[in-house]
Amino acid sequence: MLNNNWLYCTNVNSVEVNRKLDRTNVYDDAADEKVRRLDVKKSFSLDNIDLKILRALTSDARASSRQLAKQCGVSTSTVLSRVKRLEENGVIKGYTAIVDHEKLGYELTVVVELTVSKGRLLEVENEVAKLPNVCCVYDVTGLIDAVVIAKFKNREELSKFAKRLLAMPYVERTNTHVVLTTVKEDFRELV
């Protein structure tokens, strides 16, 4: 039985290109075109065995190599060598627990839209990413420049955060959306 309390982080999404994996192909959201294979480094690509291993670990990162081998239909040594290669090539960036933030007191989730001075986007995004409570920072297309997802224990924390963002150099405007209900929040299904 798979344990859903653990998350295996593959972090396939990057700032440069937001790509989604299906069983064997990768799609580039910006162009909506099929990309041949996911080239993590110019000489590295994922095959079906790699994807099976990633999916299995995404469901249970504590699974043993033997369990993974049985689940993926390959030998234990294949699993060990593939996982090592995926780690060395940066596909696997780490292992982490999936935490219920509400049980830790983080009752507010917000989505903040940022408008940033021209030519300063990466600088601002990097500074925002360092702030406490920030879970995700994305640069996006459209009328805004970046989206920030953050979690807070109360409105006072949120208020201080919003004021801190607005006081940052090169942040021209913010628009904060408070999440009322989280219907789904699970990044594991991308693999």
JOQUI-V301239 format. One record per backbone hydrogen bond with DSSP energy under -1.0 kcal/mol. NH is the residue of the N-H (numbers start at 1). CO is the residue of the C=O. If there is no record, write none. Layout:
# JOQUI-V301239
nh: [NH | NH]
co: [CO | CO]
This chain:
# JOQUI-V301239
nh: [7 | 9 | 14 | 20 | 22 | 27 | 28 | 29 | 32 | 35 | 44 | 51 | 52 | 53 | 54 | 55 | 56 | 57 | 58 | 59 | 60 | 63 | 68 | 69 | 70 | 71 | 72 | 73 | 74 | 79 | 80 | 81 | 82 | 83 | 84 | 85 | 86 | 87 | 88 | 89 | 90 | 91 | 92 | 93 | 96 | 98 | 101 | 105 | 106 | 107 | 108 | 110 | 111 | 112 | 113 | 114 | 115 | 117 | 120 | 124 | 125 | 126 | 127 | 128 | 129 | 131 | 134 | 135 | 136 | 138 | 140 | 145 | 146 | 147 | 148 | 149 | 150 | 151 | 152 | 158 | 159 | 160 | 161 | 162 | 163 | 164 | 165 | 166 | 167 | 168 | 171 | 172 | 173 | 175 | 177 | 179 | 190 | 191]
co: [96 | 94 | 17 | 27 | 25 | 20 | 33 | 18 | 28 | 26 | 41 | 47 | 48 | 49 | 50 | 51 | 52 | 53 | 54 | 55 | 56 | 60 | 64 | 65 | 66 | 67 | 68 | 69 | 69 | 75 | 76 | 77 | 78 | 79 | 80 | 81 | 82 | 83 | 84 | 85 | 87 | 86 | 86 | 9 | 7 | 5 | 99 | 102 | 101 | 105 | 152 | 150 | 177 | 148 | 175 | 146 | 173 | 170 | 117 | 120 | 121 | 122 | 123 | 124 | 125 | 128 | 131 | 149 | 149 | 147 | 145 | 114 | 114 | 138 | 112 | 136 | 110 | 133 | 108 | 154 | 155 | 156 | 157 | 158 | 159 | 160 | 161 | 162 | 163 | 165 | 168 | 115 | 115 | 113 | 111 | 109 | 187 | 188]
